[in-house]
């Protein structure tokens, strides 16, 4: 069972299939070169042994290889017939070898898997400002479900288990089988163009390696990691994670909050997660110079769009909760705002689109 799973892993791993495709291309070039060489040998042989013209020599070589049986172009002497017999044997052996290689590749599914990997690579190369979810376990499934509920989030799932990847694909997600801690896997998933990576692997060590690899390949990427213990949370932060979430700690805090303030938590849940939300909370970065150096009241963002600015995060990381109308807007500020989808779209148009797809910006932490 183990060997079969390992074999399937190799056969479907995109990076392995890319190397396999290169090997098949080299084999194809070798086979074509062999056929050209045989044609050249046959043409030269008939030309010099039988003293035929180049056209007659080439024609005789082709019909000999093709075993058409048209008959001899010109009468052959003993040396010519021996040469023809040798040429026929060489041609039959060469064609049999080439056909066997090709049929074996088709029968084993190599050709199909290889071109599937090539198509997947093209899709990966088209991704930009996307999210990468490493691990499709209980945590990873919930993360991808929330991304899918947003409706405008491009994301790709990475997991080393074949059955798990199959389940992700059946859910309609773009998925890659591979080790998320390896640079090659992250590069294949477009880590250099990604906006955020979520390390939700079962092992804290795997999440740490994944964050280290991601930050090395793309220092600007926002890294969110799962941790099981407080010690692991500290190590992941030192390793470069912008945010570290412990399901146990977060779950405990949430249960306490629901017990103490159930109505507040219902309201918060309604604007943070879910498919049928009336209100959303989004982030906007101030890049437009016309809004820099003026107050919220003078900017008139709420009167123009109806959006409520809940907080402002300064470029140095300082958070201003519940800003009043006199709060000054500065270059690089992030406005944490709440409103309906229509109101948020109107605010996005005022503050200028943040990307080609008109998405909201998720910033990496300042170090």
C-alpha positions in Angstrom: 0.0 0.0 0.0 2.8 2.4 0.9 4.7 1.8 -2.3 1.6 2.3 -4.4 0.8 5.6 -2.7 4.4 6.8 -3.1 4.3 5.8 -6.8 1.0 7.7 -7.3 2.5 10.7 -5.5 5.4 10.8 -8.0 3.2 10.3 -11.0 0.9 13.2 -10.1 3.4 15.7 -8.6 3.6 18.6 -11.0 7.3 19.2 -10.7 8.0 15.5 -11.2 5.8 15.5 -14.3 7.6 18.5 -15.7 10.9 16.7 -15.5 9.2 13.6 -17.0 7.9 15.7 -19.9 11.4 16.9 -20.5 12.7 13.3 -20.6 10.0 12.4 -23.1 10.9 15.3 -25.2 14.6 14.2 -25.2 13.5 10.7 -26.1 11.4 12.1 -29.0 14.3 14.1 -30.3 16.5 11.0 -30.1 14.0 8.9 -32.0 13.6 11.5 -34.7 17.4 11.8 -35.0 17.6 8.0 -35.3 15.1 8.0 -38.2 16.9 10.8 -39.9 20.2 9.0 -39.5 18.7 5.7 -41.0 17.3 7.7 -43.9 20.7 9.2 -44.5 22.5 5.9 -44.2 20.1 4.3 -46.7 20.3 7.1 -49.2 24.1 7.2 -49.0 24.3 3.4 -49.3 22.2 3.1 -52.4 23.9 6.1 -54.0 27.5 4.8 -53.5 26.8 1.0 -53.6 24.4 1.0 -56.6 25.5 4.3 -58.1 21.9 5.5 -58.1 20.8 9.2 -58.2 20.1 10.8 -54.9 16.3 10.9 -55.5 16.2 7.2 -56.5 18.3 6.3 -53.4 16.0 8.3 -51.1 12.9 6.8 -52.6 14.2 3.3 -52.3 15.1 3.9 -48.6 11.7 5.3 -47.8 9.7 2.4 -49.4 12.1 -0.1 -47.7 11.4 1.4 -44.3 7.7 1.6 -45.0 7.6 -2.0 -46.2 5.2 -1.0 -48.9 6.5 -3.5 -51.4 6.5 -1.5 -54.6 9.5 -3.4 -55.8 13.0 -2.4 -56.5 13.5 1.0 -58.1 16.4 -0.4 -60.1 17.9 -4.0 -60.2 20.0 -4.7 -57.2 23.3 -6.7 -57.2 24.4 -8.9 -54.4 25.9 -6.1 -52.3 22.7 -4.0 -52.8 20.5 -6.8 -51.6 22.6 -7.5 -48.5 22.5 -3.7 -47.8 18.7 -3.8 -48.3 18.2 -6.7 -45.9 20.3 -4.9 -43.3 18.3 -1.7 -43.8 15.0 -3.5 -43.4 16.1 -5.1 -40.1 17.4 -1.8 -38.8 14.1 -0.1 -39.8 11.9 -2.7 -38.2 13.8 -2.7 -35.0 13.8 1.1 -34.8 10.1 1.5 -35.5 9.2 -1.3 -33.1 11.2 0.4 -30.4 9.6 3.8 -31.0 6.1 2.4 -31.2 6.6 0.4 -28.0 7.8 3.5 -26.1 4.8 5.5 -27.3 2.2 2.9 -26.5 3.7 2.2 -23.1 3.5 5.9 -22.2 -0.2 6.1 -23.3 -1.1 2.8 -21.5 0.5 4.0 -18.2 -1.2 7.4 -18.4 2.1 9.2 -18.5 1.1 11.4 -21.5 -2.2 12.4 -20.1 -0.8 13.2 -16.6 2.1 15.2 -18.2 -0.2 17.4 -20.2 -2.6 17.8 -17.3 0.4 19.2 -15.3 1.3 21.6 -18.2 -2.3 22.9 -18.2 -2.1 23.3 -14.5 1.1 25.2 -14.7 -0.5 27.7 -17.2 -3.3 28.3 -14.7 -0.8 28.9 -11.9 1.1 31.3 -14.0 -2.0 33.3 -14.6 -2.6 33.8 -10.9 -1.7 37.1 -9.3 -2.4 38.6 -5.9 -3.8 35.3 -4.8 -3.9 33.3 -1.6 -2.1 30.0 -0.9 -3.5 27.6 1.7 -1.1 24.9 2.8 -2.9 21.9 4.2 -6.4 20.8 3.5 -7.2 19.4 6.9 -10.0 20.6 9.2 -8.5 24.1 9.5 -7.6 24.3 5.8 -11.0 23.3 4.7 -12.7 26.0 6.9 -10.3 28.6 5.5 -11.0 27.6 1.9 -14.7 27.5 2.6 -14.6 31.1 3.8 -12.5 32.2 0.8 -15.0 30.5 -1.5 -17.9 32.3 0.3 -16.2 35.6 -0.5 -16.7 34.8 -4.2 -13.9 37.1 -5.5 -10.8 35.4 -3.9 -8.3 33.5 -6.0 -6.6 30.8 -4.0 -4.7 27.5 -4.4 -4.5 24.6 -2.0 -1.2 22.7 -1.4 -1.2 19.3 0.3 1.0 16.2 0.1 -1.8 13.6 0.3 -3.3 12.5 -3.0 -6.7 11.7 -1.6 -6.9 15.1 0.1 -6.0 16.9 -3.1 -8.7 14.9 -4.9 -11.2 16.1 -2.4 -10.1 19.7 -2.8 -10.5 19.4 -6.6 -13.9 17.9 -6.2 -14.9 20.9 -4.2 -13.9 23.0 -7.2 -10.6 24.4 -5.8 -7.3 24.7 -7.6 -5.0 22.3 -5.9 -1.4 21.2 -6.1 0.1 18.0 -4.6 3.5 18.6 -3.0 5.4 19.5 0.1 4.5 23.1 1.0 7.9 23.5 2.8 9.8 23.0 -0.4 10.7 26.1 -2.5 9.9 24.3 -5.8 6.3 23.7 -4.6 5.8 27.2 -3.5 7.3 28.6 -6.7 4.9 26.4 -8.7 2.0 27.8 -6.7 3.1 31.4 -7.6 4.5 32.4 -4.2 6.3 35.4 -5.7 3.0 36.9 -6.9 0.8 35.8 -4.0 -0.7 38.2 -1.5 -1.0 35.9 1.5 -0.1 32.3 2.6 -1.9 30.3 5.2 0.1 27.6 6.8 -2.5 25.2 8.2 -0.5 22.0 8.2 -1.0 19.4 11.0 2.6 19.8 12.3 3.9 23.1 13.9 7.3 22.2 12.5 5.9 21.9 9.0 4.2 25.3 9.4 7.4 26.9 10.6 9.4 25.5 7.6 6.6 26.7 5.3 6.6 30.2 6.7 10.4 30.4 6.5 10.4 29.3 2.8 7.6 31.6 1.9 9.2 34.7 3.5 12.5 33.8 1.8 10.9 33.6 -1.6 8.6 36.6 -1.1 9.5 38.9 1.9 6.4 41.0 1.3 3.9 38.2 1.5 1.5 38.1 4.5 2.0 34.8 6.4 -0.6 33.4 8.7 0.2 30.1 10.5 -1.6 27.6 12.7 0.0 26.6 16.0 -0.8 24.0 18.6 1.1 25.4 21.6 2.1 28.8 22.9 5.8 27.9 22.5 5.1 27.2 18.8 3.3 30.5 18.4 6.4 32.3 19.6 8.7 30.4 17.3 6.4 31.0 14.3 6.4 34.7 15.0 10.2 34.7 15.2 10.2 32.7 11.9 8.4 35.6 10.2 4.7 34.8 10.6 2.6 37.9 10.6 -0.2 36.3 12.5 -0.2 33.0 14.4 -3.5 31.4 15.3 -4.0 28.6 17.9 -7.3 26.8 17.4 -7.3 25.8 21.0 -6.6 29.3 22.5 -8.9 31.0 20.0 -11.6 28.5 20.5 -11.5 28.9 24.2 -11.6 32.7 24.0 -14.5 32.5 21.6 -16.5 30.1 23.8 -16.0 32.5 26.8 -17.1 35.5 24.7 -20.2 33.7 23.4 -21.0 32.7 27.0 -20.6 36.3 28.3 -21.7 38.4 25.3 -23.8 36.2 23.0 -25.4 39.1 21.1 -22.1 40.8 20.4 -20.6 37.6 19.0 -23.7 37.0 16.8 -23.2 40.5 15.4 -19.5 40.0 14.9 -20.0 36.7 13.2 -22.6 38.2 10.9 -20.2 40.8 9.5 -17.0 38.7 9.4 -18.1 35.3 8.0 -20.9 33.7 6.2 -22.4 33.7 2.8 -25.6 35.7 3.4 -24.1 38.8 5.1 -25.7 42.2 5.0 -22.6 44.0 6.2 -18.9 43.5 5.6 -15.7 44.7 7.1 -12.9 45.5 4.7 -9.5 47.3 4.6 -8.5 50.2 2.5 -5.1 51.8 2.2 -4.8 55.5 1.7 -2.7 56.1 -1.5 -4.6 59.0 -2.9 -2.7 62.3 -2.0 -5.9 64.2 -2.0 -7.0 62.5 1.2 -3.7 62.8 3.0 -3.5 65.4 5.7 -7.2 66.0 6.0 -9.6 64.9 8.7 -12.2 62.2 8.4 -15.0 64.8 8.6 -13.5 66.8 5.8 -12.9 63.7 3.7 -16.7 63.0 3.9 -16.3 59.3 3.2 -19.4 58.4 5.2 -21.6 61.0 3.7 -20.5 60.0 0.2 -20.7 56.3 0.6 -22.4 55.4 4.0 -19.4 53.4 5.1 -18.5 53.6 8.8 -14.7 53.8 9.6 -14.3 51.6 12.6 -10.5 52.0 13.1 -7.4 53.4 11.4 -4.1 51.6 11.4 -1.1 53.9 11.0 1.8 52.9 8.8 3.9 52.3 11.9 1.3 49.8 13.2 -0.4 52.0 15.7 -4.2 51.3 15.8 -6.8 54.1 16.4 -10.1 52.5 17.4 -13.3 54.5 16.9 -11.7 57.5 15.3 -13.7 60.7 15.4 -14.3 63.3 12.7 -11.1 65.3 13.7 -8.8 62.3 13.2 -6.3 63.1 10.5 -5.7 60.8 7.6 -2.1 60.1 6.8 -0.2 58.5 3.9 -0.2 54.7 4.2 -3.1 54.6 6.7 -5.4 51.6 6.5 -9.0 52.3 7.0 -10.9 49.4 8.6 -14.5 50.1 7.4 -17.9 48.5 7.7 -20.8 48.7 5.2 -22.9 47.0 2.7 -21.3 45.6 -0.5 -22.7 48.5 -2.4 -21.3 51.0 0.1 -17.9 49.3 0.1 -17.7 49.3 -3.7 -18.5 53.0 -3.7 -15.7 53.7 -1.2 -13.3 51.6 -3.3 -14.1 53.7 -6.3 -13.4 56.9 -4.4 -10.1 55.7 -2.9 -9.2 54.2 -6.3 -9.1 50.5 -7.2 -6.3 48.7 -5.4 -5.7 46.0 -8.2 -6.7 45.1 -11.7 -9.5 42.9 -10.2 -10.7 45.7 -7.9 -9.9 43.7 -4.8 -9.2 45.0 -1.3 -5.7 45.0 0.0 -4.4 42.8 2.7 -1.1 44.2 4.0 1.8 42.3 5.5 2.9 43.3 9.0 5.5 46.0 9.3 8.8 44.5 10.8 
